[in-house]
């Protein structure tokens, strides 16, 4: 298990991303809508803060899974993406 909470959050979120945005339009978020969408999806009984959601978006962008330019645009993660296995 990872000690890094952000890595655990990413590992928990990745399997849920395809159902969050089945089409291209639903993949575009503002920072606020991204926070609303993911805040309760990463940990049981814990909600991410707005800052946590920003950090998560940045790390997903750094990993090539989303683009941040004032908003967050997510892509579908491949099954062999490094985030997928970091906390298995």
C-alpha positions in Angstrom: 0.0 0.0 0.0 1.3 3.5 -0.8 2.1 5.8 2.0 1.4 8.9 -0.2 -2.3 9.8 0.2 -2.4 11.5 -3.2 -1.1 8.4 -4.9 -3.8 6.3 -3.0 -6.4 8.9 -4.1 -5.3 8.5 -7.8 -5.3 4.7 -7.6 -8.8 4.8 -6.1 -10.1 7.3 -8.7 -8.7 5.8 -11.9 -11.1 2.9 -12.2 -14.0 5.4 -11.7 -12.9 7.9 -14.4 -14.6 6.2 -17.4 -18.0 6.2 -15.8 -17.5 9.9 -14.7 -17.2 11.1 -18.3 -18.6 8.8 -21.0 -18.4 11.4 -23.7 -16.1 14.3 -24.6 -18.3 17.1 -23.3 -18.6 15.5 -19.9 -14.8 15.5 -19.5 -14.5 19.2 -19.2 -14.6 20.6 -15.7 -13.9 23.9 -14.0 -11.8 23.6 -10.8 -15.0 23.8 -8.8 -16.9 21.2 -10.7 -13.9 18.9 -10.7 -13.8 19.2 -6.9 -17.6 18.5 -6.6 -17.3 15.5 -8.9 -14.3 13.7 -7.2 -14.3 14.9 -3.6 -16.1 11.8 -2.3 -14.7 9.2 -4.7 -11.2 8.6 -3.5 -11.5 7.6 0.1 -14.3 5.9 2.1 -15.9 8.4 4.5 -13.5 11.2 3.6 -14.1 14.1 1.3 -11.2 15.8 -0.5 -10.8 19.6 0.1 -10.8 21.9 -2.9 -7.0 22.1 -2.5 -6.7 18.3 -2.4 -8.7 18.1 -5.7 -6.4 20.7 -7.3 -3.3 18.7 -6.3 -5.0 15.5 -7.6 -5.7 17.2 -11.0 -2.1 18.4 -11.1 -0.8 15.0 -10.5 -3.1 13.5 -13.1 -1.9 16.1 -15.5 1.7 15.4 -14.7 1.0 11.7 -15.4 -0.7 12.5 -18.7 -4.2 11.7 -17.7 -5.7 15.2 -17.8 -4.9 18.6 -19.0 -5.1 21.7 -16.9 -5.6 25.2 -18.4 -7.9 26.9 -16.1 -10.1 23.9 -16.2 -9.5 20.1 -15.9 -9.9 17.8 -18.9 -9.6 14.1 -18.2 -8.6 11.4 -20.6 -9.4 7.7 -20.2 -6.5 5.9 -18.4 -4.9 3.0 -20.1 -4.8 -0.3 -18.2 -1.1 -0.2 -18.0 -0.7 3.4 -16.8 1.8 3.6 -13.8 -0.8 5.2 -11.5 -2.9 2.2 -12.0 -0.5 -0.1 -10.3 1.4 2.1 -7.8 -0.8 1.2 -4.9 -2.0 -2.3 -5.8 
